[in-house]
């Protein structure tokens, strides 16, 4: 039975099939098993898929990808030519991306540094340093 290979756009572009093959909801491509002969013998289809960072799919799985009912993540390519930027992002030992929550941490630290707080411990609105000074000038 025929197999389909879900691969990233770098692979489709390398094979010059980026205008001829279907894309799926996540922006990757569905290639035909015959397209993989550019990388070796079809008897090594799963090895080829590992090198290009692709997934070998059954026809019903390819249909799920096309209609968007299932989106399978691609494995990391072992061939440097087909590694995508998102695969090169390093992770710390907890598995978290080092860039996660950077904006939130900066915002929180700015609020602490400036003494600005929107609510007190009871969840009620609290006057900030700025509004407290303005209220004092008004005589409140």
Secondary structure, 3 states (H helix, E strand, C coil): CCCEEEECHHHHHHCCCCCCCCECCCCCEEEEHHHHHHCCCHHHHHHHHHHHCCEEECHHHHHHHHHCCCCCCCCCCCCHHHCCHHHHCCECCCCCECCCCHHHHHHHHHHHHHCCCCECCCCCECCCHHHHHHHHHHCC
